[in-house]
Amino acid sequence: MSTSLLRKFESIRVDKNSSVPIYQQIAEGITDLIKRGALAPGSLFPAERTLCETLDISRMTLREATRLLEDDGLLESYQGRGRFVAARRLRKQQQEMRSFTEEIRARGGVPSSRLLSFALREPNSQALTFFNLKKGDEIYEIRRLRLRDEIPLAVEEVHISQRLCPGLDRFDLSRNSLYAILEESYGLALEHSVEEMSAELPSSYERKQLDIPRSVGLLVVNRKSYADAGQPLELTRAAYRGDLYSAIIHSVRVPRSTRKYLPSA
């Protein structure tokens, strides 16, 4: 462990006469180091013995402090590897219909994409029903690796009706936002989307593309997007790295008098 790293922990001041427990003071001091960028995301946390000697505290006190940090999502523990400063997770704010490019830029990151495949396919039963297609109609199947600051973040598969967007394959989707193309080149006004989220284990293909171990799960977002007047526009499955991505859902409680039904408890 480098001396320069331990010096950063030496800056944490502990007041043993304070009513605030020592472990909480330590947790607050480490939190400040992380938020100021003194401890980089993904960096290895010092060994317990070394840190206890540096801070002049017991292992029990340190473990209470690190428990708070892990509960707050600032530290991550891996058996056999140690503790690491948690990577900053991109938080998806619900109630906002944004493209991946817009979302990453809004959060100060640099978005990019790698086109994995682009083909015309016979629609599966879900796409057939969603797009209201006829026999012989085809859909575009677009697979892209989505990156934030050159770090793989998601594997995305998009289905769009060829009938709705003829000639879509002429655009470079590794460099351009799909939503911008739909709006600017096809005159489609995106209106709303419905998303269903689930936690899943990655397939071998997804692990390879995202460069993640088996222990990292996925946050999978299945999205149905609509243009104005409710026109079906897009079916998407986006599998995000669970260690770098989280979702925030804003919920509003409906007054009892207007609910369609009341729960039993």
N, C-alpha and C positions, 0 to 999 in steps of 0.2 A: 504494500500500500504506500503511495507516494507521500512524502512529507508535506507537500503543498496542499494535498487533499485534507490531511489531518489538521492543518492550520485553519482550514475553513471551519472545522468543528470547534476549534479552540475559541472561536469568536462567540460561541454560545455562552451567555452568562446565566449562572444559576444562583438564585437567592434562596438560601436554605432557611431563612427566617420568614419567607413569604407564606401566605395562606394557600397559595397555588401549589399543588403537589409538584415535586421535582420532576417526575416523569412527564407531567403536562408541560412544564417549562421546557424540557428537552424536546418534546414533540413540536412545540411552537417554534423553537429555535431552528430545528431541522426543516420545518415547513417553510420558514422564511428563507433559508438557504436554497430550497428547491424553487420557490416562487421567484427569487431574484436571479435564478439561473446559475448559481454557484455550484449546484449539483446537477449535472446534465442528465436529461432523460436517458434511461438505459444503462447508466453507469453503475458499477458494482459498489454496494454499500460496504463500509469497513467491517472487518470481523468484530464480533462482540467483545472479545478480550481487549483488542486494540482500542476500540472506541470507549470502553469502560475506563481504561487507563487514561485516555485523553481527557475525558469529561469528569474523571474522579467520581464515578457512580458505580453502584452495584449492577450485576447482570439482571437482577429482578427489576430494577428501575428502568434499565434500558429496554427490557422486553415489554414492559408496560407502555413505554413511549413508542416503540416500533409497532405495537398492536394498534395504537391510535392512528399511526400513519398508514398502516395497511387498511384499516377500516375506512379511512378517508381516500383510499385509492392512490396514495402518494408513493407507497412502497409495495413491491411484489416479491414474494418468497418462492423459490423453486428448490425442491428437495435435491440435495447433492450439488447445487450450484451457488446457493446463497441468496442474499437479498439484493434487489436492484431498485434504483429510482424508477418509478413507473413512467412509461412513455406517455406523453400528453395525448389524451384521446380527443379525437374530433367528435363533438357532440352534435347530434342531429336535432335541430329544433323543429318539433312538429308544428303544424299549421302554416308552414312555409313550403310552397312548391318551387323548389330550385333545382337546377341541373347540378350535376356533380361539380362542374367547372365553377358555377356561381357560388356554390356552397363552400368550396375550398378557398376561393378568393375572398369571400366574406369573412373568413376566419384567419386571414393573413398568410395562407399557404400558397404554394405554387402548384396548380393542377397540371397533370399531363396524362396521356393515354397511350397504350400500345394496342394496336388492333391485332387480335388473336385470330379472328375469322370473320368473314362477311359472305353470306350465301343466301340464295333463294331456296326455300324449303316448302314442303307440303305442310300445311298447318296441322298441329295436333288438335285434339278435341276441344281443349280450352280456348285456343286461338280461333278456331273455327266458330265457336259460339260467341266469343267476345267481339270479334270483328264482323260478325254476321256475314261470313264468306260463303261463296258457292263452290260447288265441285269444280276443281281445276284452278281455283285461285291459289296464289302463293303468298308467302310472307317472307320478309327479310329477317334473317337471324344474324344478329350482330354480337360478337363477343369481344369485350375489351378488358384489358387490365388497367385499372384506374390507380393513379399514383398521386401522392401528396409529397412535395419536396423530394421527388425521386424515390420515395419509399412506397412499395406496393401496398395498397390499402384495400382494394376490392376487385373481385372478378365479377363482371357484369354481363348478363345476357339479355338482349333486347329483341322483342318481336314487334314488327310493324307491318301493316298490310301494304303489299306492293301496289294494290289498286288505289290506295290513298296517297301514296308517295312514289309515283313512278320515277325511275331514274335515280333513286337515292344512292345507289352504288357509285355514282360519279363523284361523290364528295369524299374528302379525306377525313374520316372520323377519328384518326389518331391526332389530328391537329385542330379540329373544329368541334364546337359544342353541338350535339344533336338537337337540343331544344332550339338553339339559335337558327339552325338550318330549317327546322320545321316551321318556325315562325317567319323567318325572313325570306326563304326560298319557296315555301309552299303556302304561305299565308294562313297558317293554322294558329288560331289563338288558343293557347293552352289555358284551360279553365280550372281544373282541379284533379286531384288524384286520391286514390284510396290505397293505403299501405297496410300490409300484414307482416308483422315481424316475428321471428322465431330464432331460437338458439339451436345451432346444428353443429355436428362434427364435420370437419373438412374432408372432402374426398382427396384421394392421392393427387388428382389433377389440380385441385385448389391449393393444396399444400405446396406443390411445386411452383405454381404461378405466384403465390403470395410469399414464398420462402419462409414458411412457418413450421414449427414442430407439431407433432400430434397433440401436444398438450394445449395448444391454442385453439379455442373454439371460434365459431363464426356467428355474427349477427346477420341473419338473412332477411332481406327486405324484399317482399313480393309486392310490386306496384302495378296498379291499373290506372292509366292516365287518360283523361278525356279533354277534347277540345270544346269550343263553345257549342251550346245546344246539346251537350252530352254526347258528342260524337266520340266513339271509342278510338283511341289514338295509339296507345303503347302498352305492351305487356313486358314487364321487366323483373328479372331476378338478380339482385345484387347481393353478393356474399362478402361482407366486410370482416376484416380482422377484429376479433373480439378484444384484443389487447390494445387496439388503437382507436376504437370507435364505440360510441355509446349513443343512446337516444334519450331525449328529454320529451316527455309528452305533457302538454298543457291540458288539464281537464277542468271542466266547469260543472258544478253541481246544479242540476235542474231543480227548480222549486217543486215541492211535493205536489202542489195543486195541478202542475202541468205534466207530471210523469204519466206515461202510458200504463205503467204497472208499478207496484211497490214491492220491494223485496220482503221476504218473510222475517228477516232479521236485520 
